[in-house]
Amino acid sequence: QVQLVESGGGSVQPGGSLRLSCVVSGRLFSIGIMHWYRQAPGKAREFVASVTASGSTYYADSVKGRFTISRGDAQNSVYLQMSSLLPEDTAVYSCNGNFGGQPYWGQGTQVTVST
């Protein structure tokens, strides 16, 4: 059984920063590309960022230059450093990976950006 557990969400004022974490556990042979997605109230889930096993990164245009995705030294964790946060970044953020041909999702962590 593979589990993804996110943490680090919270409430912050516009312009603030947060760091999200996603820890992967379970019977894993390897961890390949990992993703962060987000879903705002009333909107479809959208891609935020990806990081490959070799460290290559990809970002949605809306977060490019403000968010940084990275992997932990143990390779079983993924981080999302979010800076210059905007109210439109408010959403539930979830990490995602594909293991054994199956997609797995974490439970999500709420990020709220407001005055």
ZIWO-V745393 format. One record per run of one state. SS is the DSSP state (helix for helix, strand for strand, loop for the rest). FROM is the first residue (numbers start at 1). LEN is the number of residues. If there is no record, write none. Layout:
# ZIWO-V745393
[[SS FROM LEN] [SS FROM LEN]]
This chain:
# ZIWO-V745393
[[loop 1 2] [strand 3 5] [loop 8 2] [strand 10 3] [loop 13 5] [strand 18 8] [loop 26 8] [strand 34 6] [loop 40 6] [strand 46 6] [loop 52 5] [strand 57 3] [loop 60 7] [strand 67 5] [loop 72 5] [strand 77 6] [loop 83 4] [helix 87 3] [loop 90 1] [strand 91 9] [loop 100 2] [strand 102 4] [loop 106 3] [strand 109 5] [loop 114 2]]
